[in-house]
Amino acid sequence: MRMALLLHRLGLSSDLLHGLGFGSMLTAISLWGRSAVTDNRDSRARAERLAIFIGLWPPTFFLLGKVLQDIETTPEEQAEHTRQAKGGTPERKPAPSASPA
């Protein structure tokens, strides 16, 4: 949590960290694909190891992004997102009932 708070104070957003997660996935896939066309055995092994190393980054970026997303939203917004994710309808406040006079 301390790390997420530090990142938040530094001005990083959850969108940036989620983007870094997707970017590292694409980078790892492209490095792996590039290693497949290399004829040199040592270069291929080095590229594969680098692809695996970079492929380990996305979970960290996504988790830190989720924690920052939770910090950025209010509890009410979080509850609303949960309701929508479960397929529920947005919470509506009951209309004030007219009291009989």
Secondary structure, 3 states (H helix, E strand, C coil): CHHHHHHHHCCCCHHHHHHHHHHHHHHHHHHHHHHHCCCCHHHHHHHHHHHHHHHCCHHHHHHHHHHHHHHHCCHHHHHHHHHHHCCCCCCCCCCCCCCCC
